[in-house]
Amino acid sequence: MAEEKIVYVDPDLEDLIPDFMENRRNDVGVIEQLLHDGEFDEIRRLGHSMKGSGGGYGFNEITEIGKVIEEAALAHDVDEIERMKGNLSEYLDVVKIVLQEE
């Protein structure tokens, strides 16, 4: 298993983080279904959303994954989308959230 990744988040976001993370977990399955259906434009939108929201919550790696998913969807690069879907899933399994000290 990959090494644990620690992310320090703003305590003001504490109540929002569980839903944000659950939505990203759901995104893994959504991407799988969209790939199956050949819905590259929807995958692009999802990647764009991740790119925009990840950093706002302090999850820069989610931002980067979203960026690559968005670009891969534009290119209809199934292999890269699959790879990034796996990276997202793995990241969600190893990320540890720590509240920043005020």
C-alpha positions in Angstrom: 0.0 0.0 0.0 1.2 3.5 -0.7 2.6 5.7 2.0 0.1 7.8 4.0 -0.3 11.4 2.7 -1.0 14.1 5.3 -3.1 17.1 4.3 -3.5 20.0 6.6 -6.9 21.7 6.3 -8.4 24.8 7.6 -10.5 24.1 10.7 -13.3 26.3 9.3 -13.7 23.6 6.6 -13.9 20.7 9.1 -17.6 20.1 8.7 -17.4 20.2 4.8 -14.5 17.8 4.4 -16.4 14.5 5.0 -18.9 15.3 2.2 -16.2 16.5 -0.1 -14.2 13.3 0.4 -17.3 11.1 0.0 -18.1 12.9 -3.3 -14.6 12.2 -4.5 -15.0 8.5 -3.6 -18.2 8.5 -5.6 -16.4 10.1 -8.5 -14.3 7.0 -8.9 -17.4 4.9 -9.7 -18.9 7.7 -11.8 -15.8 7.9 -13.9 -15.9 4.2 -14.4 -19.5 4.3 -15.6 -18.9 7.4 -17.8 -16.0 5.6 -19.4 -18.1 2.6 -20.1 -20.7 4.8 -21.7 -18.1 6.8 -23.7 -19.2 10.1 -22.1 -15.9 12.0 -22.5 -17.6 15.4 -22.1 -19.0 14.4 -18.8 -15.7 13.1 -17.6 -14.1 16.4 -18.7 -16.7 18.3 -16.6 -16.0 16.1 -13.6 -12.2 16.5 -14.0 -12.7 20.3 -14.3 -14.8 20.3 -11.1 -12.2 18.4 -9.2 -9.5 20.7 -10.5 -11.4 23.7 -9.2 -12.5 22.3 -5.8 -9.5 20.3 -4.7 -7.2 23.2 -3.9 -10.0 25.2 -2.2 -10.2 22.4 0.4 -6.5 22.0 0.6 -6.2 18.9 -1.5 -3.8 19.9 -4.2 -3.3 16.4 -5.4 -7.0 16.1 -6.2 -6.6 19.4 -8.2 -3.8 17.8 -10.2 -5.7 14.6 -10.8 -8.7 16.6 -11.9 -6.6 18.6 -14.3 -5.1 15.4 -15.9 -8.6 13.8 -16.1 -9.9 16.9 -17.9 -7.1 16.9 -20.4 -7.3 13.2 -21.0 -11.1 13.4 -21.6 -10.6 16.1 -24.2 -8.1 13.7 -25.9 -10.4 10.7 -25.4 -7.4 9.0 -23.7 -9.1 6.1 -22.0 -5.8 4.7 -20.6 -4.9 8.0 -18.9 -8.4 8.4 -17.5 -8.2 4.9 -16.1 -4.8 5.6 -14.6 -6.0 8.8 -13.0 -9.1 7.1 -11.7 -6.8 4.6 -10.0 -4.6 7.4 -8.6 -7.6 9.1 -7.2 -8.8 5.9 -5.5 -5.4 5.2 -4.1 -5.0 8.8 -2.8 -8.4 8.6 -1.1 -7.3 5.4 0.6 -4.1 6.9 2.1 -4.8 10.5 2.7 -4.9 11.6 6.4 -6.6 14.8 7.2 -5.2 17.0 10.0 -6.7 20.3 11.1 -4.3 23.2 11.0 -3.5 24.8 14.3 -5.1 28.2 14.7 
